[in-house]
Amino acid sequence: MSIVDELEKLEDLRRRGVLDDDEFAKAKAALLDGTPDASEQPLREHLADQLAEVKQQNELAQLDREWEIERQQYLIADRWGRRYVPTPGIAIAVAVFGGVFGLIWTIMAVAITNGAPDVGAFSIAKVAFPIFGLGSVDDCADLDER
């Protein structure tokens, strides 16, 4: 590593408040002299410890931010706009409601289209409406599995 890189690191540490002006001046003088002073070794160790701690804190903060973004995707809103974590009871209720809706839709679609003629839109309706109902029942089964 070059002296310029070392000086940039020292300046960065001073700007972030890790080093005060006196510590910065001593470290800079020692670096420019080219002779590491024995009294500078504890300062270097202290700085290395502080740098490792700052890195760890930054990693933890990044994890917290990522988790909060992920968590927001799973929250649901009530009618007043408050967001909360869904309960298993809500999931079961939605699955049961969707399953009953899909079953009723399928029965009605088969009953209504059973006597319809096989021409034009009626032939499409005989297939499309029951399939939509079965799809609704299947979607609710997927909710139960989650």
Secondary structure, DSSP 8 states (H G I E B T S, - for coil): --HHHHHHHHHHHHHTTSS-HHHHHHHHHHHHHT---TTHHHHHHHHHHHHHHHHHHHHHHHHHHHHHHHHHHH-EE-TTS-EE---HHHHHHHHHHHHHHHHHHHHHHHHHHHTS-SSTHHHHHHHHHHHHHHHHHHHHHHHHH-
